[in-house]
Amino acid sequence: MALTKDRNTPMQDAELIAVPVASGAVCYAGGLATANATGYATPGATATTLTYLGRFDEQVDNSGGADGDLLVTVRRGKAFKWKNAGTDAVTQASLGTPCYIVDDETVAATDGSSTRSAAGVVVAIESDGVWVE
């Protein structure tokens, strides 16, 4: 039902979020964080079913656990510098457009013939990496 009076809507700072970790996943601090198709945290990889979340803020090893047995802290809402894929490098022409996840530290310019999930938007390109928001 639509509002008919003011509402005190709860809010939180979503820069740091706790995400349940996928079964078998090992998340390394500083790694590219994604959610798999069922919503569990997993390191970035070449796959079409991942959603870019940001950067893991800590290391969590759920290699022996079930989905959601552990939580990992993910930092969002910032630009992070990822490695640039050498064979499918992000260039200045990619500024302002999405780049694509190769692994948990690397992004590429294209979706690799529909094999990669989108990361964030390219905000800067430097000789040693790509800034992705």
ABEGO torsion letter per residue (X at the ends): XBBABBBBBBBBBAABBBBBBBBGBBBBBGBBBBBBAAGBBBBBBBBAABBBAEBBABBBBAAABBBGABBBBBBBGBBBBBBBBAABBBBAAABGBBBBBABAABBBABAGGGABBBBBBBABBBAAEBBBX
